[in-house]
């Protein structure tokens, strides 16, 4: 593990004076979990770990770091896969985990006001307690934090119905690099008063400012939700089924998760669970639909599935009649949370036009098989929003000495194939460190120039999460 460089004179003491000794950790007192994230990058011990309890503490931290020219790496739940929260030896790590207050749920306005360190699950539970639901959901809900969800513009399972994290935001509070607090906590949907500055920070991965508080819009909670797992013969059937369900349940198709056979079989092996189907199929779809009456919803879903089977779109289907049955079906899809444990994963979180995903996924597997026969790669996707996830186990590409070089070669291969399709190298996990070398494949030189100009305007000394997304 790299050792920390020299600390500027008086810097640590100034932090202790401003935040209190309980909020400043140095040396061996910095827990291992704050020295890495889920990206798999080697651990790095930062100059210090700072844990402010409120916006004023964040502002004081950034003023001191600005004065001493010390970089700052913001950290949320550390569940990102792109290395965006990886600390640096010459920087402080700024954890928002103590800033987890759920300040207010407003039923009249259908909003939730909270601090950025609150977990996604806590926000979901607060919304449910008020009779609403939050529009974003993902497997790391118990660990990931709202600030990180906003900073990476998280997607997940609810995008088809409610959009990305950006669509959930009505107001933000952000602390800029010099400690200035930017108060944009206005809950109005209509507010055409010049540049909508809050959207500069959503998806910026902490490179423009530190998100400290947010006002999120809530959605009416449906009284009924049904899950079904269906087997499909090919990719074309998946698109046809998607459109059939959307037309049958307009605005009520809450999830449409496409699972390739390689992922499906591996998930069952990891969980030592029997398949809900009697045989293996090329594709499966896990779909959720919502409504206000469970009986009516179940009847309608059974009817449309029967129609799909008559048309040859669906080969087999399982309908969950209880929450425990639905959870069992979703555990098959959420095996992706086991990637860091079961594999040495090389993750691709990409998006393409929906009609191109099936052919692209096959092209990738064919190219990988030619270069690395016997590779283990798994595929699933949020098909309704064009998001494909491809994960390859680096251990299947050769021995440890070859793995790093193979990883770079693999990424170059997949991203070059993606660029030919005009796709995006990041659908919902951001750029961070891992995807930075390939950003030019999805952004034009003019776009990159504007992005750098914005960074220069808000953080001229390049102190906020330096080296992430792009280099200045």
C-alpha angles and dihedrals in degrees: 000000000000114000121236117259123235115302117232112259112272094000099117093044090050089053091050091049091051101040105022127250093274090063097052123071125179137176117350091358089074106097118234092240090067092054096067143011136214092284093090094237115148114272119264126191111222125218088258141343113234122197109183118185100213146014092272089058091051091048092049090049094052093046090055094044089049092051093048095038092238117153120234127215112196117215130197124167092329092230096125120122099203099065095249093139097043109131126230128224092233095046139068119243112229111205119194095192093114091053093077104126119142094212105184143342111207111200093186094055094031091230139130121210116199147148118266095246094064112113120245090243092054089051091049091051092049090051091049092050088057092050096258140094134230115239098227128069132166139163096261091057094127094055109024117090131224091241091056091045089055095042091054096034089236121214121183131143102335101056094098091061105027109015133237125320089273090066091056095058124099100157140011139189113208134179114216127218094268093049097263111148112225108203111202096151097138115138098201120120091206113054113139099173104134127288114011093229097182091072091060088069099043105092094008092114094225094300096116104034144332114265108221106166137013144190110217126193117237130212130219110268115240116227094219134043125175127194125202133181114206133183119226135194099219146348094269089060090055092058092047091049090049092055092044092054093044092052093045094046104028110198091355103086098107101177138011109179117181115208123191118216092252092059094040095053093044092050092054091048093052093049093038088230128148117243117259086224128068093232144012121280132190094241141013130192125206107202132180124197126186135209144141101260121050096202094050092044093051092048093049092047092049090050095051092045090052089052090049091051091050088052092050093244093114123043098182137356141196121198119201112225097179136039091248090054091049091049090052091054092047091051087067091058095040093059084104086084086068094059095098090049102040099035146023089244129208101193129203117192103181140152134213138163105294095241091057099050099084096051092041092053091052092046090053093050092048092050092048092048091053092051100034111022110202095026116156112228129165129200135199134143150186090243098184092066098035097252118148124188118199120179126184125192106235089208089067092059097066141292124324093269091057099039099085095049090044090052092055091046092048093051092048090050096050096042093048090053088048093051090057088059093048091242132151122256090214125038101169114343101069130228105276112151102315099060098035095099090057101043091103089066090067102030129057122232089252092053092049091050091054091047091053091047091055091048091049092050096051101031108023093167092051094233100140113087092325118202093026123119093359141351120251 
